[in-house]
Amino acid sequence: MTADQMVIVQPYDAAAWDDFYQALLHVIEDPVCYSSAGCAIHGR
């Protein structure tokens, strides 16, 4: 089995993943609620 396109594997970069995590931390800890009927996460 072969891939249709070349696959490039990048080395793991812990600092880059931490930057990504920190940039999205507000979304992870307080997700956006689109429900007009209320939200179990936000208690609304």
Secondary structure, 3 states (H helix, E strand, C coil): CCCCCCCCCCCCCHHHHHHHHHHCHHHHHCCCCCCCCCCCCCCC
